[in-house]
Amino acid sequence: MNVFEKLKYLFLGIGFLGLFFVLNLSSIAGVIFPFAFSMMFALVWANQKIWLVCPAYLISSIVLDHSMPSIIGAICSVFFLFVPYLIHYFCKKPLPVWELSIYCFLSQIASMVFAITSSNFNSIYYSVASCVLGVLFMLGSITFFEAIFVRGFNYRLSAVELISGGVILMALAGGLVPVQLYGFSFLKLFVSFVLLAITYCSKTYYSVFVAAILGLGTLISTLNPIFIAPFMLWALAISPFKTYRKYFSAISLLITEIVIGYFLNLYPDFSWISILPAGISCIIFALIPDKIYESIKGVFDLKGDRIAVKNVVNRNREVLKRRLGSLSDVFGEMNKVFRGLVKQNLSEEEVKKLLRDEIVSRNCESCPDRARCHRTFQAETEKVLDELVTIAFEKGKITLLDIPSYLNSRCGRLNGIISATNSLTRQYKSYSGMLSNIDMSKMLIADQLGGISSVMRDLSKEVDTEISFDGRREQKIIDELLFNDIVCSDVIVFERDARTCEASVVVRNTDAEKIKIADIIGKICKSKMGVYEKFPSTKPGWTTLSLKTASKYDCVFAISQHTKAGSSRSGDSHSVQRLNGDRFMFSLCDGMGSGKDAENTSEIAIGLIENFYKAGFDSELVLSSVNKLLSLQREEKFSALDVCVLDLKNGFADFVKMASPISLIMSNENVSRIESGALPLGIVDKVNPTTKKVVVSSGDNIVLVTDGVSDSFATDEAFEDFVKSCYAKNPQTIADKILEQALANNDGCARDDMTVMVVKVFDI
């Protein structure tokens, strides 16, 4: 046994000695003493060291009453515990509670014998009552110790366990009444500390109940109600300060004790020494680290039963993560399958050979000069036919003028060769176009399957991390909201990552619009919080608010538009969408031309882009897919595209541009340019958008325009210079000024559809 273990057992023995000293003094009306011996049995059952517990009980009993009956009674109590314990220990069999109860009752045989021999009927009655009540007290103590020593402090106590703990407190309070030293009351020291700790670790009204229980304990022991009122006043005084620092509760208790003694005169003899117990307990309470109190809070946490619910949440997230990962793999494999179905077009040489052989098959099989042309002059004949096929591909058909003199002088089936060449070329071009569309459709499906696989994989990563719930903050939020006259029936606080805290609170409908809710929760969570969702609760009359760590920035936007002169509809479309998280997507799409067709083209493109981005697809896949879809239409429809994805949490702006005019970022009176050089959507099979990431800050204005606006200025520099001159705080003012100037540049006539979008970024 090392030094630390020796010190541990030394302090533990002293603690048991003090406990039994108090419980030996505790009684019911001063005549029934059921607490000390029954506590000894309960402690041993709770796996406390019997070689510490029994000597502590024996010493305290003999010191308090060293008469012969008391000594024999104490030895008898220890005997009926120690001997059965040793028997069960060596037999390696646990000691059941029912059997322990019998030994507990038998341990008082000596006391009952002395009571019977005294010929005092009251003594017999009191002795039997002590035995019966002692067994009941032991069973209650075992119930309480089982919760504390076996389960620990992480789970709240049941009603029976709380009652058992309350009875133990009553017994301790009753035993501490006579324990004084020169007017220093150990009862006040104990009760004041217990009330401070209970108030800090549990519901505010718990301290009032505990104060009543402790006062009742003194009343039962002494039949004097003198302590009930002071204890209740202590509890009422410290309860309002629970939501603040614990020092305020301590100061409030100390002030209340002074008022009770000096002004209310509730104590018969009161002096400065009478204040010391409360003062010392306040100091001890303030010096104990908060982490110790946090471990005790689980005992009184009314939401302890929600631990299972929270575990289910994390368990479901784990299951969802695995299923999403499996789905991602499925879609990934389907992507590979569809890409494998794409048929590669034949090379130019293979096509020419194929068509040449078909032309020969149709015209030369029955020709009498076949041997001479295809054996004697094979090389020259193949070269001429290859040249004719090449001309047919380039011009669409061949005529008699395209036949070389060599073939014209030797071949008698020129008309058949011309007809077969033109027919086969047209058929191949038609087939090749159809095959290309089929392959493009397969590639489009493959791209979407790959995109879905990527989204599934990202979602799987997002739910991979376990959500960390914070019960301590939840209780603080409920208390603080109640202090501010906001009734909250339930709250859950959890952290998604180191920078994102989320909370869900259920408040009365009348409180749901109060701005201070976000401020209070933000103060407790130590981050600025904002309400991002609000919906009715399943409980009538209540509203659920979802809050999370607020973004660093927010934004507003403005739109100014003008339709091309003579056109009833604009070919420009715009979109503003909130994406997942704290991102917004601002986009302009300009369908080539004006009127209904251009409007439809731009709306189709912008609708596709919106939904792809909202689903979580990355920019490259979004634009590639939209480009393929537009390319598959029968008519050629092209669209210029301007997309800005704004991350308000980190202050980043991602620009994706396809054949769109320059975009500008206004920082006070300085302007930076984002240019574009890519072809419009729908022109070529593979898109190469211009992308750029820039950092934005508070006060910046992002300007997006269609070519109807930019083309009205002589140069991009002229457009940039004008935007510099129209800086304003209101983005709508900037948009209106740009559109007015664009119209003025064209003498008030819109030669194309015109759209201006201005997005202003600002601090929250």
Secondary structure, DSSP 8 states (H G I E B T S, - for coil): --HHHHHHHHHHHHHHHHHHHHHHH--BTTTB--SHHHHHHHHHHTT--HHHHHHHHHHHHHHH--SHHHHHHHHHHHHHHHHHHHHHHHHT----HHHHHHHHHHTTHHHHHHHHHTT-HHHHHHHHHHHHHHHHHHHHHHHHHIIIIII-TTS---HHHHHHHHHHHHHHHHHHTT-EETTEEHHHHHHHHHHHHHHHHS-HHHHHHHHHHHHHHHHHHHS--TTHHHHHHHHHHHGGGTTS-HHHHHHHHHHHHHHHHHTS--SSS--HHHHHHHHHHHHHHHHS-HHHHHHHHHHH-TTGGGHHHHHHHHHHHHHHHHHHHHHHHHHHHHHHHHHHT------HHHHHHHHHHHHHHHHTTT-TTHHIIIIITHHHHHHHHHHHHHHHHHHSS--GGGS-HHHHHH-S-HHHHHHHHHHHHHHHHHHHHHHHHHHHHHHHHHHHHHHHHHHHHHHHHHTTS--EE-HHHHHHHHHHHHHTT--EEEEEEEEEETTEEEEEEEEEGGGTT-THHHHHHHHHHTS-EEEEEEEE-SSTTEEEEEEEE--SEEEEEEEEEE--TT-SS-SEEEEEEE-SSSEEEEEEEEESSSSHHHHHHHHHHHHHHHHHHHHT--HHHHHHHHHHHHHTSSS---EEEEEEEEETTTTEEEEEEES---EEEEETTEEEEE------BTSSSS---EEEEEE--TT-EEEEE-HHHHTTSSSHHHHHHHHHHT--SSHHHHHHHHHHHHHHHTTT--SS-EEEEEEEEEE-
